[in-house]
Amino acid sequence: MKKYEAFEERNTWDNYPGGGFWSANEHLAIERLKKYPDHVTLEQTLVIEKQAVTNYNIWNCYFTVERLKKEVKDAGFKMIEVFGDVTGASYTADSPAIAILLEK
């Protein structure tokens, strides 16, 4: 949850005359970061090229272990173990991610 709490809303734009992450072509990227209730954020990027305009929406949902346990139980799964990342690191409250091992 610390990552959600630290998330800052902002609106920015950048010009990429030689291309960049979103396109190899010259483009303008307009970014909006928005925080919503229920631990949800949106990273929205509008990529404007000479011949096209593309919108990318990256939605993030942040979970506590307790909330995740309830959701997996409601879906018919049993939580076997909780990790701090996908490599199997120990989970702590400061872990930037949660990886879980489930059983059906």
Gaussian input, Z-matrix of N, CA and C with variables (Angstrom, degrees):
# hf/3-21g

backbone

0 1
 N
 C     1     B1
 C     2     B2     1     A1
 N     3     B3     2     A2     1     D1
 C     4     B4     3     A3     2     D2
 C     5     B5     4     A4     3     D3
 N     6     B6     5     A5     4     D4
 C     7     B7     6     A6     5     D5
 C     8     B8     7     A7     6     D6
 N     9     B9     8     A8     7     D7
 C    10    B10     9     A9     8     D8
 C    11    B11    10    A10     9     D9
 N    12    B12    11    A11    10    D10
 C    13    B13    12    A12    11    D11
 C    14    B14    13    A13    12    D12
 N    15    B15    14    A14    13    D13
 C    16    B16    15    A15    14    D14
 C    17    B17    16    A16    15    D15
 N    18    B18    17    A17    16    D16
 C    19    B19    18    A18    17    D17
 C    20    B20    19    A19    18    D18
 N    21    B21    20    A20    19    D19
 C    22    B22    21    A21    20    D20
 C    23    B23    22    A22    21    D21
 N    24    B24    23    A23    22    D22
 C    25    B25    24    A24    23    D23
 C    26    B26    25    A25    24    D24
 N    27    B27    26    A26    25    D25
 C    28    B28    27    A27    26    D26
 C    29    B29    28    A28    27    D27
 N    30    B30    29    A29    28    D28
 C    31    B31    30    A30    29    D29
 C    32    B32    31    A31    30    D30
 N    33    B33    32    A32    31    D31
 C    34    B34    33    A33    32    D32
 C    35    B35    34    A34    33    D33
 N    36    B36    35    A35    34    D34
 C    37    B37    36    A36    35    D35
 C    38    B38    37    A37    36    D36
 N    39    B39    38    A38    37    D37
 C    40    B40    39    A39    38    D38
 C    41    B41    40    A40    39    D39
 N    42    B42    41    A41    40    D40
 C    43    B43    42    A42    41    D41
 C    44    B44    43    A43    42    D42
 N    45    B45    44    A44    43    D43
 C    46    B46    45    A45    44    D44
 C    47    B47    46    A46    45    D45
 N    48    B48    47    A47    46    D46
 C    49    B49    48    A48    47    D47
 C    50    B50    49    A49    48    D48
 N    51    B51    50    A50    49    D49
 C    52    B52    51    A51    50    D50
 C    53    B53    52    A52    51    D51
 N    54    B54    53    A53    52    D52
 C    55    B55    54    A54    53    D53
 C    56    B56    55    A55    54    D54
 N    57    B57    56    A56    55    D55
 C    58    B58    57    A57    56    D56
 C    59    B59    58    A58    57    D57
 N    60    B60    59    A59    58    D58
 C    61    B61    60    A60    59    D59
 C    62    B62    61    A61    60    D60
 N    63    B63    62    A62    61    D61
 C    64    B64    63    A63    62    D62
 C    65    B65    64    A64    63    D63
 N    66    B66    65    A65    64    D64
 C    67    B67    66    A66    65    D65
 C    68    B68    67    A67    66    D66
 N    69    B69    68    A68    67    D67
 C    70    B70    69    A69    68    D68
 C    71    B71    70    A70    69    D69
 N    72    B72    71    A71    70    D70
 C    73    B73    72    A72    71    D71
 C    74    B74    73    A73    72    D72
 N    75    B75    74    A74    73    D73
 C    76    B76    75    A75    74    D74
 C    77    B77    76    A76    75    D75
 N    78    B78    77    A77    76    D76
 C    79    B79    78    A78    77    D77
 C    80    B80    79    A79    78    D78
 N    81    B81    80    A80    79    D79
 C    82    B82    81    A81    80    D80
 C    83    B83    82    A82    81    D81
 N    84    B84    83    A83    82    D82
 C    85    B85    84    A84    83    D83
 C    86    B86    85    A85    84    D84
 N    87    B87    86    A86    85    D85
 C    88    B88    87    A87    86    D86
 C    89    B89    88    A88    87    D87
 N    90    B90    89    A89    88    D88
 C    91    B91    90    A90    89    D89
 C    92    B92    91    A91    90    D90
 N    93    B93    92    A92    91    D91
 C    94    B94    93    A93    92    D92
 C    95    B95    94    A94    93    D93
 N    96    B96    95    A95    94    D94
 C    97    B97    96    A96    95    D95
 C    98    B98    97    A97    96    D96
 N    99    B99    98    A98    97    D97
 C   100   B100    99    A99    98    D98
 C   101   B101   100   A100    99    D99
 N   102   B102   101   A101   100   D100
 C   103   B103   102   A102   101   D101
 C   104   B104   103   A103   102   D102
 N   105   B105   104   A104   103   D103
 C   106   B106   105   A105   104   D104
 C   107   B107   106   A106   105   D105
 N   108   B108   107   A107   106   D106
 C   109   B109   108   A108   107   D107
 C   110   B110   109   A109   108   D108
 N   111   B111   110   A110   109   D109
 C   112   B112   111   A111   110   D110
 C   113   B113   112   A112   111   D111
 N   114   B114   113   A113   112   D112
 C   115   B115   114   A114   113   D113
 C   116   B116   115   A115   114   D114
 N   117   B117   116   A116   115   D115
 C   118   B118   117   A117   116   D116
 C   119   B119   118   A118   117   D117
 N   120   B120   119   A119   118   D118
 C   121   B121   120   A120   119   D119
 C   122   B122   121   A121   120   D120
 N   123   B123   122   A122   121   D121
 C   124   B124   123   A123   122   D122
 C   125   B125   124   A124   123   D123
 N   126   B126   125   A125   124   D124
 C   127   B127   126   A126   125   D125
 C   128   B128   127   A127   126   D126
 N   129   B129   128   A128   127   D127
 C   130   B130   129   A129   128   D128
 C   131   B131   130   A130   129   D129
 N   132   B132   131   A131   130   D130
 C   133   B133   132   A132   131   D131
 C   134   B134   133   A133   132   D132
 N   135   B135   134   A134   133   D133
 C   136   B136   135   A135   134   D134
 C   137   B137   136   A136   135   D135
 N   138   B138   137   A137   136   D136
 C   139   B139   138   A138   137   D137
 C   140   B140   139   A139   138   D138
 N   141   B141   140   A140   139   D139
 C   142   B142   141   A141   140   D140
 C   143   B143   142   A142   141   D141
 N   144   B144   143   A143   142   D142
 C   145   B145   144   A144   143   D143
 C   146   B146   145   A145   144   D144
 N   147   B147   146   A146   145   D145
 C   148   B148   147   A147   146   D146
 C   149   B149   148   A148   147   D147
 N   150   B150   149   A149   148   D148
 C   151   B151   150   A150   149   D149
 C   152   B152   151   A151   150   D150
 N   153   B153   152   A152   151   D151
 C   154   B154   153   A153   152   D152
 C   155   B155   154   A154   153   D153
 N   156   B156   155   A155   154   D154
 C   157   B157   156   A156   155   D155
 C   158   B158   157   A157   156   D156
 N   159   B159   158   A158   157   D157
 C   160   B160   159   A159   158   D158
 C   161   B161   160   A160   159   D159
 N   162   B162   161   A161   160   D160
 C   163   B163   162   A162   161   D161
 C   164   B164   163   A163   162   D162
 N   165   B165   164   A164   163   D163
 C   166   B166   165   A165   164   D164
 C   167   B167   166   A166   165   D165
 N   168   B168   167   A167   166   D166
 C   169   B169   168   A168   167   D167
 C   170   B170   169   A169   168   D168
 N   171   B171   170   A170   169   D169
 C   172   B172   171   A171   170   D170
 C   173   B173   172   A172   171   D171
 N   174   B174   173   A173   172   D172
 C   175   B175   174   A174   173   D173
 C   176   B176   175   A175   174   D174
 N   177   B177   176   A176   175   D175
 C   178   B178   177   A177   176   D176
 C   179   B179   178   A178   177   D177
 N   180   B180   179   A179   178   D178
 C   181   B181   180   A180   179   D179
 C   182   B182   181   A181   180   D180
 N   183   B183   182   A182   181   D181
 C   184   B184   183   A183   182   D182
 C   185   B185   184   A184   183   D183
 N   186   B186   185   A185   184   D184
 C   187   B187   186   A186   185   D185
 C   188   B188   187   A187   186   D186
 N   189   B189   188   A188   187   D187
 C   190   B190   189   A189   188   D188
 C   191   B191   190   A190   189   D189
 N   192   B192   191   A191   190   D190
 C   193   B193   192   A192   191   D191
 C   194   B194   193   A193   192   D192
 N   195   B195   194   A194   193   D193
 C   196   B196   195   A195   194   D194
 C   197   B197   196   A196   195   D195
 N   198   B198   197   A197   196   D196
 C   199   B199   198   A198   197   D197
 C   200   B200   199   A199   198   D198
 N   201   B201   200   A200   199   D199
 C   202   B202   201   A201   200   D200
 C   203   B203   202   A202   201   D201
 N   204   B204   203   A203   202   D202
 C   205   B205   204   A204   203   D203
 C   206   B206   205   A205   204   D204
 N   207   B207   206   A206   205   D205
 C   208   B208   207   A207   206   D206
 C   209   B209   208   A208   207   D207
 N   210   B210   209   A209   208   D208
 C   211   B211   210   A210   209   D209
 C   212   B212   211   A211   210   D210
 N   213   B213   212   A212   211   D211
 C   214   B214   213   A213   212   D212
 C   215   B215   214   A214   213   D213
 N   216   B216   215   A215   214   D214
 C   217   B217   216   A216   215   D215
 C   218   B218   217   A217   216   D216
 N   219   B219   218   A218   217   D217
 C   220   B220   219   A219   218   D218
 C   221   B221   220   A220   219   D219
 N   222   B222   221   A221   220   D220
 C   223   B223   222   A222   221   D221
 C   224   B224   223   A223   222   D222
 N   225   B225   224   A224   223   D223
 C   226   B226   225   A225   224   D224
 C   227   B227   226   A226   225   D225
 N   228   B228   227   A227   226   D226
 C   229   B229   228   A228   227   D227
 C   230   B230   229   A229   228   D228
 N   231   B231   230   A230   229   D229
 C   232   B232   231   A231   230   D230
 C   233   B233   232   A232   231   D231
 N   234   B234   233   A233   232   D232
 C   235   B235   234   A234   233   D233
 C   236   B236   235   A235   234   D234
 N   237   B237   236   A236   235   D235
 C   238   B238   237   A237   236   D236
 C   239   B239   238   A238   237   D237
 N   240   B240   239   A239   238   D238
 C   241   B241   240   A240   239   D239
 C   242   B242   241   A241   240   D240
 N   243   B243   242   A242   241   D241
 C   244   B244   243   A243   242   D242
 C   245   B245   244   A244   243   D243
 N   246   B246   245   A245   244   D244
 C   247   B247   246   A246   245   D245
 C   248   B248   247   A247   246   D246
 N   249   B249   248   A248   247   D247
 C   250   B250   249   A249   248   D248
 C   251   B251   250   A250   249   D249
 N   252   B252   251   A251   250   D250
 C   253   B253   252   A252   251   D251
 C   254   B254   253   A253   252   D252
 N   255   B255   254   A254   253   D253
 C   256   B256   255   A255   254   D254
 C   257   B257   256   A256   255   D255
 N   258   B258   257   A257   256   D256
 C   259   B259   258   A258   257   D257
 C   260   B260   259   A259   258   D258
 N   261   B261   260   A260   259   D259
 C   262   B262   261   A261   260   D260
 C   263   B263   262   A262   261   D261
 N   264   B264   263   A263   262   D262
 C   265   B265   264   A264   263   D263
 C   266   B266   265   A265   264   D264
 N   267   B267   266   A266   265   D265
 C   268   B268   267   A267   266   D266
 C   269   B269   268   A268   267   D267
 N   270   B270   269   A269   268   D268
 C   271   B271   270   A270   269   D269
 C   272   B272   271   A271   270   D270
 N   273   B273   272   A272   271   D271
 C   274   B274   273   A273   272   D272
 C   275   B275   274   A274   273   D273
 N   276   B276   275   A275   274   D274
 C   277   B277   276   A276   275   D275
 C   278   B278   277   A277   276   D276
 N   279   B279   278   A278   277   D277
 C   280   B280   279   A279   278   D278
 C   281   B281   280   A280   279   D279
 N   282   B282   281   A281   280   D280
 C   283   B283   282   A282   281   D281
 C   284   B284   283   A283   282   D282
 N   285   B285   284   A284   283   D283
 C   286   B286   285   A285   284   D284
 C   287   B287   286   A286   285   D285
 N   288   B288   287   A287   286   D286
 C   289   B289   288   A288   287   D287
 C   290   B290   289   A289   288   D288
 N   291   B291   290   A290   289   D289
 C   292   B292   291   A291   290   D290
 C   293   B293   292   A292   291   D291
 N   294   B294   293   A293   292   D292
 C   295   B295   294   A294   293   D293
 C   296   B296   295   A295   294   D294
 N   297   B297   296   A296   295   D295
 C   298   B298   297   A297   296   D296
 C   299   B299   298   A298   297   D297
 N   300   B300   299   A299   298   D298
 C   301   B301   300   A300   299   D299
 C   302   B302   301   A301   300   D300
 N   303   B303   302   A302   301   D301
 C   304   B304   303   A303   302   D302
 C   305   B305   304   A304   303   D303
 N   306   B306   305   A305   304   D304
 C   307   B307   306   A306   305   D305
 C   308   B308   307   A307   306   D306
 N   309   B309   308   A308   307   D307
 C   310   B310   309   A309   308   D308
 C   311   B311   310   A310   309   D309

   B1=1.4389
   B2=1.5225
   B3=1.3202
   B4=1.4628
   B5=1.5255
   B6=1.3200
   B7=1.4627
   B8=1.5296
   B9=1.3239
   B10=1.4683
   B11=1.5288
   B12=1.3131
   B13=1.4623
   B14=1.5250
   B15=1.3317
   B16=1.4631
   B17=1.5323
   B18=1.3299
   B19=1.4693
   B20=1.5277
   B21=1.3230
   B22=1.4630
   B23=1.5196
   B24=1.3141
   B25=1.4597
   B26=1.5284
   B27=1.3409
   B28=1.4643
   B29=1.5189
   B30=1.3139
   B31=1.4613
   B32=1.5209
   B33=1.3351
   B34=1.4591
   B35=1.5212
   B36=1.3087
   B37=1.4577
   B38=1.5192
   B39=1.3298
   B40=1.4593
   B41=1.5147
   B42=1.3237
   B43=1.4554
   B44=1.5296
   B45=1.3296
   B46=1.4625
   B47=1.5268
   B48=1.3386
   B49=1.4695
   B50=1.5258
   B51=1.3273
   B52=1.4618
   B53=1.5148
   B54=1.3302
   B55=1.4599
   B56=1.5231
   B57=1.3175
   B58=1.4599
   B59=1.5084
   B60=1.3129
   B61=1.4623
   B62=1.5246
   B63=1.3190
   B64=1.4654
   B65=1.5239
   B66=1.3226
   B67=1.4650
   B68=1.5217
   B69=1.3244
   B70=1.4653
   B71=1.5243
   B72=1.3360
   B73=1.4633
   B74=1.5279
   B75=1.3167
   B76=1.4622
   B77=1.5270
   B78=1.3415
   B79=1.4615
   B80=1.5212
   B81=1.3134
   B82=1.4539
   B83=1.5185
   B84=1.3242
   B85=1.4670
   B86=1.5279
   B87=1.3222
   B88=1.4600
   B89=1.5234
   B90=1.3266
   B91=1.4666
   B92=1.5243
   B93=1.3225
   B94=1.4674
   B95=1.5202
   B96=1.3234
   B97=1.4583
   B98=1.5176
   B99=1.3288
   B100=1.4631
   B101=1.5145
   B102=1.3301
   B103=1.4595
   B104=1.5221
   B105=1.3205
   B106=1.4598
   B107=1.5282
   B108=1.3386
   B109=1.4732
   B110=1.5310
   B111=1.2939
   B112=1.4714
   B113=1.5195
   B114=1.3399
   B115=1.4648
   B116=1.5253
   B117=1.3249
   B118=1.4624
   B119=1.5268
   B120=1.3503
   B121=1.4609
   B122=1.5225
   B123=1.3343
   B124=1.4611
   B125=1.5178
   B126=1.3284
   B127=1.4613
   B128=1.5230
   B129=1.3262
   B130=1.4630
   B131=1.5265
   B132=1.3291
   B133=1.4597
   B134=1.5218
   B135=1.3295
   B136=1.4594
   B137=1.5214
   B138=1.3343
   B139=1.4596
   B140=1.5263
   B141=1.3345
   B142=1.4625
   B143=1.5197
   B144=1.3440
   B145=1.4595
   B146=1.5275
   B147=1.3184
   B148=1.4709
   B149=1.5206
   B150=1.3232
   B151=1.4590
   B152=1.5251
   B153=1.3230
   B154=1.4686
   B155=1.5265
   B156=1.3149
   B157=1.4633
   B158=1.5280
   B159=1.3255
   B160=1.4637
   B161=1.5224
   B162=1.3245
   B163=1.4587
   B164=1.5342
   B165=1.3213
   B166=1.4613
   B167=1.5256
   B168=1.3223
   B169=1.4583
   B170=1.5236
   B171=1.3036
   B172=1.4595
   B173=1.5259
   B174=1.3246
   B175=1.4563
   B176=1.5226
   B177=1.3112
   B178=1.4600
   B179=1.5168
   B180=1.3199
   B181=1.4578
   B182=1.5255
   B183=1.3064
   B184=1.4601
   B185=1.5275
   B186=1.3256
   B187=1.4635
   B188=1.5191
   B189=1.3161
   B190=1.4595
   B191=1.5251
   B192=1.3098
   B193=1.4638
   B194=1.5277
   B195=1.3206
   B196=1.4700
   B197=1.5339
   B198=1.3198
   B199=1.4730
   B200=1.5308
   B201=1.3198
   B202=1.4593
   B203=1.5257
   B204=1.3309
   B205=1.4714
   B206=1.5192
   B207=1.3260
   B208=1.4578
   B209=1.5284
   B210=1.3258
   B211=1.4647
   B212=1.5255
   B213=1.3360
   B214=1.4645
   B215=1.5256
   B216=1.3255
   B217=1.4673
   B218=1.5270
   B219=1.3384
   B220=1.4669
   B221=1.5295
   B222=1.3340
   B223=1.4651
   B224=1.5298
   B225=1.3426
   B226=1.4577
   B227=1.5152
   B228=1.3215
   B229=1.4576
   B230=1.5196
   B231=1.3268
   B232=1.4612
   B233=1.5251
   B234=1.3304
   B235=1.4557
   B236=1.5263
   B237=1.3294
   B238=1.4606
   B239=1.5237
   B240=1.3428
   B241=1.4650
   B242=1.5265
   B243=1.3373
   B244=1.4666
   B245=1.5272
   B246=1.3379
   B247=1.4665
   B248=1.5281
   B249=1.3229
   B250=1.4618
   B251=1.5130
   B252=1.3254
   B253=1.4665
   B254=1.5264
   B255=1.3216
   B256=1.4702
   B257=1.5264
   B258=1.3410
   B259=1.4667
   B260=1.5196
   B261=1.3382
   B262=1.4556
   B263=1.5127
   B264=1.3312
   B265=1.4694
   B266=1.5265
   B267=1.3073
   B268=1.4653
   B269=1.5227
   B270=1.3271
   B271=1.4610
   B272=1.5237
   B273=1.3323
   B274=1.4652
   B275=1.5244
   B276=1.3110
   B277=1.4671
   B278=1.5257
   B279=1.3342
   B280=1.4610
   B281=1.5255
   B282=1.3159
   B283=1.4680
   B284=1.5288
   B285=1.3414
   B286=1.4625
   B287=1.5297
   B288=1.3219
   B289=1.4674
   B290=1.5255
   B291=1.3236
   B292=1.4611
   B293=1.5238
   B294=1.3221
   B295=1.4596
   B296=1.5253
   B297=1.3202
   B298=1.4669
   B299=1.5184
   B300=1.3211
   B301=1.4559
   B302=1.5205
   B303=1.3385
   B304=1.4610
   B305=1.5128
   B306=1.3185
   B307=1.4593
   B308=1.5195
   B309=1.3131
   B310=1.4702
   B311=1.4953
   A1=112.20
   A2=117.10
   A3=119.35
   A4=111.05
   A5=116.53
   A6=119.93
   A7=110.32
   A8=117.43
   A9=121.23
   A10=110.05
   A11=116.37
   A12=120.28
   A13=111.84
   A14=117.88
   A15=121.82
   A16=112.90
   A17=117.80
   A18=122.05
   A19=109.42
   A20=116.69
   A21=121.49
   A22=110.52
   A23=115.53
   A24=120.56
   A25=108.97
   A26=115.18
   A27=119.53
   A28=109.67
   A29=114.68
   A30=122.98
   A31=107.02
   A32=117.00
   A33=121.00
   A34=109.46
   A35=115.56
   A36=120.48
   A37=108.34
   A38=115.50
   A39=122.11
   A40=109.11
   A41=115.37
   A42=122.24
   A43=108.40
   A44=116.64
   A45=122.13
   A46=109.26
   A47=117.91
   A48=120.60
   A49=113.52
   A50=117.75
   A51=121.22
   A52=113.45
   A53=117.01
   A54=120.73
   A55=110.26
   A56=115.37
   A57=119.88
   A58=110.87
   A59=116.32
   A60=121.95
   A61=112.56
   A62=117.83
   A63=121.49
   A64=113.30
   A65=117.78
   A66=120.86
   A67=109.31
   A68=115.91
   A69=120.51
   A70=110.70
   A71=116.59
   A72=121.91
   A73=110.71
   A74=115.37
   A75=120.38
   A76=108.78
   A77=116.65
   A78=119.31
   A79=111.68
   A80=113.79
   A81=123.12
   A82=106.63
   A83=117.53
   A84=121.46
   A85=108.57
   A86=115.48
   A87=121.94
   A88=106.70
   A89=116.04
   A90=120.55
   A91=110.47
   A92=114.86
   A93=121.44
   A94=107.42
   A95=116.56
   A96=122.55
   A97=107.26
   A98=116.80
   A99=122.24
   A100=109.64
   A101=116.18
   A102=123.29
   A103=108.68
   A104=116.72
   A105=122.78
   A106=109.84
   A107=116.20
   A108=119.39
   A109=110.79
   A110=116.40
   A111=123.68
   A112=112.66
   A113=116.85
   A114=122.53
   A115=113.17
   A116=116.13
   A117=122.70
   A118=108.75
   A119=116.24
   A120=121.12
   A121=109.26
   A122=114.80
   A123=122.01
   A124=108.61
   A125=115.66
   A126=122.45
   A127=105.46
   A128=116.22
   A129=121.44
   A130=109.26
   A131=116.14
   A132=121.40
   A133=109.08
   A134=115.27
   A135=122.26
   A136=106.64
   A137=116.52
   A138=122.15
   A139=107.82
   A140=115.31
   A141=121.00
   A142=108.43
   A143=114.85
   A144=122.06
   A145=108.01
   A146=117.37
   A147=120.42
   A148=111.98
   A149=117.71
   A150=121.44
   A151=114.53
   A152=117.92
   A153=118.64
   A154=111.10
   A155=113.87
   A156=122.07
   A157=106.48
   A158=116.54
   A159=121.12
   A160=109.24
   A161=115.56
   A162=121.43
   A163=109.39
   A164=116.43
   A165=122.34
   A166=108.34
   A167=116.65
   A168=122.72
   A169=108.99
   A170=116.46
   A171=121.51
   A172=107.09
   A173=115.31
   A174=121.90
   A175=108.95
   A176=116.74
   A177=122.58
   A178=109.46
   A179=116.29
   A180=122.54
   A181=107.17
   A182=116.43
   A183=122.14
   A184=109.16
   A185=116.03
   A186=121.81
   A187=111.25
   A188=115.60
   A189=121.32
   A190=105.24
   A191=117.20
   A192=120.06
   A193=109.77
   A194=117.07
   A195=120.82
   A196=111.38
   A197=116.37
   A198=119.87
   A199=110.83
   A200=115.99
   A201=120.42
   A202=110.98
   A203=117.20
   A204=121.00
   A205=110.93
   A206=116.60
   A207=120.67
   A208=110.92
   A209=117.28
   A210=120.50
   A211=112.34
   A212=117.27
   A213=118.69
   A214=111.01
   A215=117.01
   A216=120.30
   A217=110.26
   A218=116.43
   A219=120.77
   A220=112.01
   A221=116.93
   A222=121.55
   A223=112.00
   A224=117.30
   A225=120.56
   A226=114.97
   A227=117.64
   A228=121.52
   A229=110.38
   A230=115.71
   A231=122.62
   A232=107.34
   A233=116.74
   A234=120.77
   A235=108.66
   A236=116.45
   A237=122.64
   A238=111.09
   A239=115.94
   A240=119.40
   A241=110.00
   A242=115.06
   A243=122.41
   A244=108.05
   A245=116.23
   A246=122.52
   A247=110.00
   A248=115.66
   A249=121.87
   A250=113.97
   A251=117.76
   A252=122.60
   A253=108.50
   A254=116.73
   A255=120.13
   A256=113.38
   A257=117.57
   A258=119.56
   A259=112.05
   A260=117.24
   A261=120.71
   A262=115.19
   A263=117.33
   A264=120.51
   A265=110.08
   A266=116.00
   A267=120.45
   A268=110.06
   A269=115.54
   A270=120.61
   A271=109.93
   A272=116.05
   A273=122.71
   A274=107.14
   A275=116.73
   A276=120.96
   A277=111.54
   A278=117.99
   A279=121.88
   A280=113.35
   A281=118.58
   A282=121.02
   A283=109.62
   A284=117.28
   A285=119.64
   A286=113.35
   A287=116.57
   A288=120.74
   A289=108.96
   A290=114.41
   A291=121.14
   A292=106.87
   A293=116.79
   A294=122.05
   A295=106.25
   A296=116.14
   A297=118.75
   A298=111.11
   A299=114.78
   A300=122.57
   A301=106.28
   A302=116.15
   A303=121.69
   A304=110.99
   A305=115.33
   A306=122.16
   A307=107.46
   A308=116.33
   A309=121.22
   A310=109.78
   D1=-20.73
   D2=179.84
   D3=-61.17
   D4=-34.83
   D5=179.43
   D6=-65.45
   D7=-40.50
   D8=176.83
   D9=-64.79
   D10=-46.01
   D11=-179.18
   D12=-62.64
   D13=-32.88
   D14=-179.38
   D15=-83.19
   D16=-11.57
   D17=-178.14
   D18=-61.99
   D19=129.40
   D20=-179.57
   D21=-115.47
   D22=129.71
   D23=176.30
   D24=-71.32
   D25=144.28
   D26=176.30
   D27=-166.64
   D28=161.15
   D29=174.22
   D30=-127.48
   D31=125.59
   D32=-179.66
   D33=-140.87
   D34=167.05
   D35=172.18
   D36=-145.97
   D37=151.66
   D38=177.83
   D39=-143.38
   D40=144.37
   D41=176.44
   D42=-101.02
   D43=133.85
   D44=-179.85
   D45=-122.98
   D46=82.31
   D47=-176.95
   D48=-64.91
   D49=-25.08
   D50=179.79
   D51=-105.73
   D52=15.93
   D53=-176.21
   D54=88.27
   D55=171.54
   D56=-178.35
   D57=-169.74
   D58=-155.82
   D59=-175.41
   D60=-59.37
   D61=-46.24
   D62=-172.42
   D63=-80.31
   D64=-23.29
   D65=-179.44
   D66=-158.47
   D67=144.95
   D68=175.80
   D69=-75.60
   D70=-16.76
   D71=-179.63
   D72=-88.06
   D73=164.21
   D74=172.67
   D75=-57.52
   D76=134.54
   D77=179.61
   D78=-160.05
   D79=164.25
   D80=172.98
   D81=-110.93
   D82=133.38
   D83=179.11
   D84=-117.06
   D85=121.30
   D86=176.70
   D87=-106.95
   D88=122.50
   D89=-174.64
   D90=-116.10
   D91=136.58
   D92=174.36
   D93=-128.90
   D94=125.40
   D95=174.84
   D96=-109.37
   D97=123.05
   D98=-173.83
   D99=-129.85
   D100=136.76
   D101=179.21
   D102=-106.53
   D103=131.47
   D104=-179.47
   D105=-116.92
   D106=163.18
   D107=174.84
   D108=-63.91
   D109=172.18
   D110=177.75
   D111=61.76
   D112=28.56
   D113=172.53
   D114=64.04
   D115=46.50
   D116=178.82
   D117=-124.44
   D118=138.87
   D119=174.45
   D120=-130.04
   D121=157.88
   D122=177.02
   D123=-126.19
   D124=128.74
   D125=170.97
   D126=-110.68
   D127=101.99
   D128=-174.51
   D129=-108.67
   D130=128.97
   D131=178.90
   D132=-128.24
   D133=125.40
   D134=175.67
   D135=-103.31
   D136=119.32
   D137=-177.76
   D138=-105.65
   D139=118.31
   D140=-177.43
   D141=-110.73
   D142=114.82
   D143=176.80
   D144=-112.02
   D145=173.65
   D146=179.84
   D147=-59.59
   D148=-39.60
   D149=-174.23
   D150=-109.92
   D151=-1.29
   D152=-175.33
   D153=-155.86
   D154=153.57
   D155=172.17
   D156=-126.99
   D157=125.70
   D158=-177.95
   D159=-127.91
   D160=135.60
   D161=178.53
   D162=-108.72
   D163=131.20
   D164=176.80
   D165=-117.03
   D166=125.57
   D167=176.62
   D168=-116.26
   D169=118.59
   D170=176.57
   D171=-112.69
   D172=107.78
   D173=-180.00
   D174=-93.94
   D175=134.13
   D176=177.57
   D177=-122.04
   D178=134.93
   D179=175.91
   D180=-118.74
   D181=128.93
   D182=-175.97
   D183=-104.73
   D184=133.92
   D185=-175.30
   D186=-120.85
   D187=148.08
   D188=162.54
   D189=-92.13
   D190=161.27
   D191=177.59
   D192=-60.39
   D193=-39.27
   D194=-179.05
   D195=-62.44
   D196=-44.83
   D197=179.61
   D198=-65.33
   D199=-39.59
   D200=179.06
   D201=-65.46
   D202=-40.73
   D203=177.56
   D204=-58.26
   D205=-43.96
   D206=179.83
   D207=-63.75
   D208=-44.42
   D209=-178.88
   D210=-63.90
   D211=-42.47
   D212=-179.12
   D213=-70.72
   D214=-34.71
   D215=176.53
   D216=-65.14
   D217=-44.60
   D218=178.27
   D219=-61.81
   D220=-26.54
   D221=179.51
   D222=-88.82
   D223=1.38
   D224=176.33
   D225=91.25
   D226=17.17
   D227=179.40
   D228=-109.67
   D229=162.05
   D230=174.92
   D231=-116.32
   D232=129.87
   D233=178.41
   D234=-80.93
   D235=119.17
   D236=-178.43
   D237=-90.53
   D238=-45.77
   D239=-177.54
   D240=-154.49
   D241=153.43
   D242=179.23
   D243=-120.51
   D244=133.87
   D245=-179.49
   D246=-122.37
   D247=161.45
   D248=178.99
   D249=-85.80
   D250=-10.26
   D251=173.95
   D252=-166.59
   D253=-179.62
   D254=-175.43
   D255=-77.02
   D256=-5.19
   D257=176.51
   D258=-91.05
   D259=-2.68
   D260=177.95
   D261=95.42
   D262=14.23
   D263=177.88
   D264=-62.07
   D265=153.32
   D266=178.47
   D267=-63.87
   D268=140.70
   D269=178.77
   D270=-84.32
   D271=135.51
   D272=170.68
   D273=-133.93
   D274=168.39
   D275=178.57
   D276=-61.76
   D277=-21.05
   D278=179.50
   D279=-92.80
   D280=-0.13
   D281=-179.99
   D282=-61.56
   D283=134.62
   D284=-179.53
   D285=-76.15
   D286=-10.43
   D287=-178.49
   D288=-145.20
   D289=164.99
   D290=173.85
   D291=-127.44
   D292=127.83
   D293=172.11
   D294=-119.18
   D295=137.67
   D296=-175.82
   D297=-128.86
   D298=147.08
   D299=173.76
   D300=-105.14
   D301=122.14
   D302=-176.75
   D303=-116.71
   D304=157.73
   D305=174.26
   D306=-129.31
   D307=138.32
   D308=178.53
   D309=-90.81

